[in-house]
Amino acid sequence: MMHTLRECLKLDETAQRIECFDVSHTMGEATVVSCVVYDNYVLQKGEYRRYNITGVTPGDDYGALENALTRRYEKVGKGEGKVPDLVLIDGGVGQVGVAQKVLTEAGLGTLPLVGVAKGPARKAGEEKLIFPDERIPLQLPPDNIGLHLIQQIRDEAHRFAIVGHRAKRAKTRNTSFLEKIDGIGDKRRQKLLTKFGGLKGLRAASIDDLCRVDGISRVLAEKIYQECH
């Protein structure tokens, strides 16, 4: 698969390390950018990274991507970490433009860079490969094993981003759920979570159960119960 991909993208014969990025959020909430690594002909899960995005306008995929790529490749450009043989971006012309800008500023502007743009129907096999230079976008045949490798890596980046995004979103929502209740400070919140083994147990608790927690009055227990339901 890698041999075919090298031929299709005109990569160096020794190229084997691919890093792929994907952005995940829900309506701009809890934005996460994933980076997965394919090297030595396998996905290197121990080298995966997630970048939690802050300080960027919610829903700004370009800004989120630039933030994550800058954090990663500024270090690589300074000699910290491995230099990939190919950078894949889940996205089209805009995302590729952002990535090329970051790589150039990091002193890595000659690195092979490809965007994986979904076709109009967003079906596997209809992807177009977008380049940062004047080359015409490349659409490989659906049965091309080089394309299959790109799809495998892209899908893994997508999966890894979604898992991180959902965890971040759940943590944010769960934290805000308790914090917005008047009378629940850090100590009482910790006592509640410890008593019921987490938020799932807390949501299942009755008002009487809540009253048994040290520092929780019946009035406060009723507030908590109402917020839970």
N, C-alpha and C positions, 0 to 999 in steps of 0.2 A: 504493500500500500504506500509506504513512504517513498519507495523508488519511483512509483508512478506519479506521486505528487511532486517530487523533485522535477521530473520531466515536464509535467503540465505547467508548473510555475517557473521553470527555468532556474531552480535553486542550485546552489553548489552541491557537488556530489557527496559531500560529507555532511550536509545539513540533516539534523535529526531532532533538534530541540524546538518545539513550538509552544508559544504562550498565547492563550486565547482569553478574551475579555468579553463580559456581558453585563449589562445594567438591568437591575430589577427594582421595581417599586410599585405601589398601588396608588394611583392618582397623586404621585409625588411623595407619598408617605414612606418613611423607613427605607430610603434608597441605599442599595448595596451594589457594589461592582465586584464581580468575581474574576479571578485569574486562575485558570487551570493550566497544567503543564504536561506536555507529552514529550517524552525523551527516552532514548534507548528503546524505542519501539513500543513503549507502554505509557499509560497515564500514570504520572507520578503524584499520587494523592498526598503524599507527605509534603509536597511543595506547593499545594494549592494555597491561595490566599483570598481573603475577602476584605474589601475596603468599605468601611462605613463612611458615608458621605455626609458632611456637615458644611455649613457655610455656602451652600449652593442653592439657588432658587429651586423650590420643589417642582419636579417634573422636567427640569432642564437636563436631559440625557447627555447633551454635549458637555455641559459643565461638569456633570458627575464623572463622565469618562475622562475628561481632562484632569480632574482632581486625582483619580486613581492612577492614571498612567504617569502623571508627574511624580507622584509619591514613589512609584516603582522604578521608573527609568532614570530619575535624577541620581539615584544611588548606583544603578548599573553603569551609568555614564561616568561615575567617579571611580569605577573599578570594584564596587561592592556588589557581589552576586554574579550570576551567570548571564552571559549575553545570548539571547535566543537566536536561532537561525531563521525564524519566521514569527511574525506577530499577526495573529488573527483577531479581527474585531467583528462581533456580531452586529452588523449594521451596513449602511450604504455609504454614499459619497460624503455626506456630512461627517459621519463618525470617522471615516478614513482621513478626512482633512484634519480633524482635531488630533488624531493619533500621529499623523505625519508632523504636525507642528510641534507636538511634545517631544517626539523622538529627535527632531532636528535641534531643538533647544537643549536637549540632553547630550548632544554630540553623537547621536546614533541615527542620523538621518538617512544613512545608506542601508539600514536594516530592511530586508524584505517585509513588506506590509500588505495585507490583503483584508478587505472587508467582505463579509459573507452576507449578501443581501437576499432576502426572501423574495420569491417570485410573486406576481399579482395574487395568486391563489394561496400563497404561503404553504405550498406543498413541497415535501421533500423531493429532491431531484430537479427542482426548477430554480435553484439558487444561482445567482450571478456573483462572480468574484470580481470585486472592485479594487483597482490599483490606484496608488497615489499619483502616478505619472499620466502620460497621455495614452497609455494602452487602452484599447477597447475592452469593456467588461467581458469576462470569459464565462461562458456557460458550458460546463462539462456535461457529457452524456450521463443520464441517470444511473447507468450501470458502471460508470468509471470508478475504479476502486480508490483512486486518489480523492475523488469527491466524497466517497464513503468515509474516508479518514477525516476529512474536514467536517462532515456532518457529525461524526462520533465525538470529535473534540468540541465542536460548537454546542451540541446537545448537552454535553457534560458541563460546560461553562454555564449554560442556561439552568440546568438542574441545581448546580452548586450555588448560583446566585439566588434562585427562588427559595431554597432552603434557608439561606442566610437572611433573606428579606423577611420571610414569614416569622422567623425566630425574633428578629429585631422588632417587627411590627407587634407581635404578641407581647413582648417584654414592655414596649412603650405603652400599649393599651392597658396592660395589667397594672403597671405602675401607676398610671394616671387614674385608674379606677379607684384605688385605695387612697391616693393622695388628695383626691377632690372631696373626700368626706371630712367635714369639720370635726375636729376632736381626735383624728387619727394621725399621730406623729410617728416618727421612726420606731420608737420603742413598742408602741401598741401594734403597729403594722407587723413588726417582727414577731411579736408574741402570737398574733393571729395566724401568721403563716406557719410558724413552728407548731402551734397547737393542731392545726388541721392539715398539715403536710403539704401546704401550697395552696394556690388559688382554686384549684379544682375542688379540694376538700372544703375550702372556705365557702364556696358557692353552694355546696350541698348542705351546709350547716343550718340548723333551725335557729330561731331567735333565742330559745332556751340554751342551745349549745353555745352560742356566742356570749351569752351572759356569764357563762362559767369561766371565761377567760379573764384573768386578773386585769383590772382597770377598765373593763367594758361594762358600762351601765346598761340598763334595759333600753333606755332612750337611744343610746349609741348603737346598741345591738339592732334595734329596729331600723336605724338609718343604714347600717351595713347591709342588712337583709334586703331592704328596698333597692339599694344600689346593685346588689347581686342579682336581683330578679327584675 
